């Protein structure tokens, strides 16, 4: 029974990890890295930090026998959206800077 629950948790975690917001965040952070090793390190650090936050919050809620209030849930989703916008703006800024550099060297 425990093995089935752990397998289900793993599958749900993988599904969660492959959602668009996670993939775009890791891709954005990884695009700043200069090598494959740095990319793996950045993705691993993000994953561990993300998982740790979820485990801590989940453990606290289960321990208290509570659930996350809807208002808090919406605020957290808003914060995630804001982070995605900031990361996207950073990508656009870096792309603009690279193109400007290419134009200057082409002359």
C-alpha positions, 0 to 999 in steps of 0.5 A: 500500500505504501509503495503504491502511494509513493508511486502515485506521489512520484507520478503526480510530482512529475506531472507537476514538474512538467507544467508550463510554469515550471518548465519556463522557469527552469529554462529561463534560469538555465539560459543564464548558465554558461555550461551544461554543468551549471545548467544542471546545478541551477535546475537542481537548486531550483528543484530542491528549493521548490520541493523544500518549500512545498514539503515544509508548508505541507507538513505544517498544514498536515500537522495543524490539521489545517488547509491553505485558505483560498485567499492565501492560495490566490496570493501565492498564485499571483506571486508566481505569476509576477515571478514569471513576468519578471523572468520573462522580462529578463529574457527579453532584455538579454535577447535585446542586448545580444542583438545589439552586440551582434549589430555592432560587431557586424559593422 
